[in-house]
Amino acid sequence: MKHRELLTKLERKQARSLLLRVGIYSSWNPRSYAVFERHLNKADDESLPMGERIRAANKIDQIFYRRIKKHEQNK
């Protein structure tokens, strides 16, 4: 498995902003949007253990890259 750096808190916010601007969020069903938001909040919650925050950040990476790839294919 190829190692990839986790997105920083600022990069996650920028990614979310980018997804909003290109309209990718509009094609998501409400459940997918809620899952993405929940992972964003978990990754930024400093009261959670680091392992849980890292898992949430990894999930955000997966969702982000999968959605960008799908968006590029549909252009």
C-alpha positions as CSV (number, residue, x, y, z in Angstrom):
1,M,0.0,0.0,0.0
2,K,1.4,3.4,-1.0
3,H,2.0,5.7,2.0
4,R,0.2,9.0,1.7
5,E,0.4,11.9,4.2
6,L,-2.7,12.7,6.0
7,L,-4.5,15.9,5.1
8,T,-3.9,18.6,7.7
9,K,-6.9,20.4,9.3
10,L,-6.5,23.4,6.9
11,E,-6.2,21.1,3.9
12,R,-9.4,19.3,5.0
13,K,-11.3,22.6,5.2
14,Q,-9.8,23.6,1.8
15,A,-10.9,20.2,0.3
16,R,-14.4,20.7,1.6
17,S,-14.5,24.2,0.1
18,L,-13.2,22.8,-3.2
19,L,-15.8,20.1,-3.3
20,L,-18.5,22.7,-2.6
21,R,-17.2,25.0,-5.4
22,V,-17.0,22.3,-8.1
23,G,-20.5,21.1,-7.1
24,I,-19.5,17.6,-6.1
25,Y,-21.5,17.9,-2.9
26,S,-24.7,18.6,-4.8
27,S,-24.6,15.1,-6.3
28,W,-24.3,13.4,-3.0
29,N,-27.2,11.9,-1.2
30,P,-27.8,13.4,2.3
31,R,-26.4,10.3,4.0
32,S,-23.1,10.5,2.2
33,Y,-22.8,14.1,3.0
34,A,-23.5,13.4,6.7
35,V,-20.9,10.7,6.8
36,F,-18.3,13.0,5.3
37,E,-19.2,15.8,7.7
38,R,-19.0,13.4,10.7
39,H,-15.5,12.2,9.7
40,L,-14.4,15.9,9.3
41,N,-15.6,16.7,12.8
42,K,-14.1,13.6,14.3
43,A,-10.7,14.3,12.7
44,D,-10.7,17.8,14.2
45,D,-12.0,16.8,17.7
46,E,-8.9,17.1,20.0
47,S,-10.8,15.4,22.8
48,L,-10.7,12.1,20.9
49,P,-7.7,9.6,21.0
50,M,-5.2,10.2,18.3
51,G,-5.8,6.8,16.7
52,E,-9.5,7.6,16.2
53,R,-8.7,11.0,14.8
54,I,-6.2,9.4,12.3
55,R,-8.8,6.8,11.2
56,A,-11.2,9.6,10.6
57,A,-8.6,11.6,8.6
58,N,-7.8,8.4,6.6
59,K,-11.5,8.0,5.8
60,I,-11.7,11.6,4.7
61,D,-8.7,11.1,2.4
62,Q,-10.4,8.0,0.8
63,I,-13.7,9.8,0.3
64,F,-12.0,12.9,-1.1
65,Y,-9.8,11.1,-3.6
66,R,-12.5,8.7,-4.6
67,R,-14.9,11.6,-5.3
68,I,-12.4,13.7,-7.1
69,K,-11.5,10.7,-9.3
70,K,-15.1,10.0,-10.0
71,H,-15.8,13.7,-10.8
72,E,-12.8,13.8,-13.3
73,Q,-14.1,10.6,-15.0
74,N,-17.6,12.2,-15.4
75,K,-16.3,15.4,-17.1
